[in-house]
Amino acid sequence: MAPQMKAFTSAQDGLDNLFLTDIPVPVAGSGEVLVKIHTIALNYRDTEVVMGLYNHHSKLGSDKPLPTIVPCSDMCGTVVSLGSDVQQWKEGDKVLSTFNQSHLSGTITQKDMASGLGLPLTGVLSEYRAFPAESLVRKPEGLSDEEACTLPIAGLTAWMALNGFNPLGQWLGKNGTEDAKKTIVLIQGTGGVAVMGLLLAKAAGATVIITSSSDSKLERARNLGADYTINYKTTPKWDEEVLKITNGNGADIIFENGGAKTLRQSFECVAFGGLINCIGYLSGKTDDPEDRTNTNVLALKRNVTLKGLLNGPKDRLEELVSFVEEKGVKPVVDRVWAFKEAKEALKYIFEGGHFGKVVIKVE
């Protein structure tokens, strides 16, 4: 009988139906390595996958059942065996996964979308997984496994929001933090991508405005370096506050994490020629019919670039790893859960009360 390992599987039918089971330990094939997984960072996407709600990229018809999968995509682990034709890794190397396994450089393609971990491919919520050797990157020096596993999606998404239009190797603040101070970054919320964006933007030297409905979370954001904070519950016209803070100029880069209920205000407070990164949709995927957002007119109003952001390629994750090491960036881990508590951890992140990242420790 083949060696067995523990893994969580989901038929994409609800968080309560995530089951811990025994499945065979994979074998590293040609060009692959087998990785013992130590830590897994959770993303809001993982909750949608397990609940059968991650369908805005799907071509599946409504009459087709959703496949049973191992969810989750972000891990830090150790290479334990090598398949044939593997030159770049050795046993004992500490590595991070990439989200879309075939997305190595440049703009993502439809083919790359088919290589996403945790849907459509088998994910990492397990004790071991075999990976194509070319899809892994080295773990940064100076970070714990819990901190390092937060980089593949949250870290890289924040990095691309700041640097996606910059050539590889020419990140914000590359020539000194003084050059970046004139860049105003507006970040919505205090979840994983948001807090990572705050850390990276401040390490680069930018000025950061961050929003939240929680004064206590805003205080934590200020302790991490946020220059300005806005409670959008007590200041519902937060776009006007952004314009006030920036003397009417607006934010150069916006992390648009809210979606349907926040996009119009982002358009109102972005700088002329600025960038709105469409990252999340925590306020919904569809707007109200009586308040339809005409993106064509709104984009023209301030000469705006509206950019959909689907993570980034392997070479930009390697770039991020180097930046994190150089600047001593320490990702914020809100809470670490035991492997057997994966169901509870996913429910926790779905409820949205976390600050920074939520991590599962496998060992």
C-alpha angles and dihedrals in degrees: 000000000000117000112270133219138187119258138162117236131192133193086202090251104120144315092265089059097060105120134198110223144160118256132165118279106249121244120228109245129197110316092009138108129207113231128199103218117226105170137012126199116213125222131194086246089066092060091050091050093051090047093049092244101114095098108121090098096037127112092190114124119235090248094059119089116238114249124250109248145170102247134214131061114205120084145152117207149139128266107241103172139011131221121216121291095027114138107154099063138049133193111282096031114138111228145176126218124238117226102228100037098206096043099102103150143353128010119352117252135201088259091056091051088063090060099062117135116237091023131053091001126047109279135219105258089117142080095258139014135180115229135186103259092232092057096065132082130198121267112252118253114248098030128105118234088254092055097040097054090063093070105075098071110004095036097043094043090054090045092052091047088058100035110017093113093045120092116257108279095020102093127166108286093016090135094044137305091264089070091055099048092088090059112096114204120194115199124189117215135346103263127121101290092038097054091041088052090051092052095046095043092050092046087054091050101251127143111249132205115187131188132206140151090232123079091198091055090047089053089053089049091053089051087056091053107273108160097204132014131196128194102214092198094059092032104039091169090062091151089066090050090053090053090048092051091049096044090249095307098106132212120312095208125026127193098212099199098149104066124189098016098043107035096086092054091047089057090051096054103035116111120253104275089012131145128245112194111205101214111144144010106210091146092052143288097251130047128223114276091229091053101040113172112230098206093183094061094037092052091050092048094073100013090253134181112219109196128188108217121207102175113271146259130288095256091057090050088053088050090052091050090055092048092049090052094046095048098035093236113181115199115226113244111197097191140349119218130195117251092249088056095061093118092053091045092054091049089050093054092044090057088059102221096123127110111213121339135349116215137192118212110211100194 
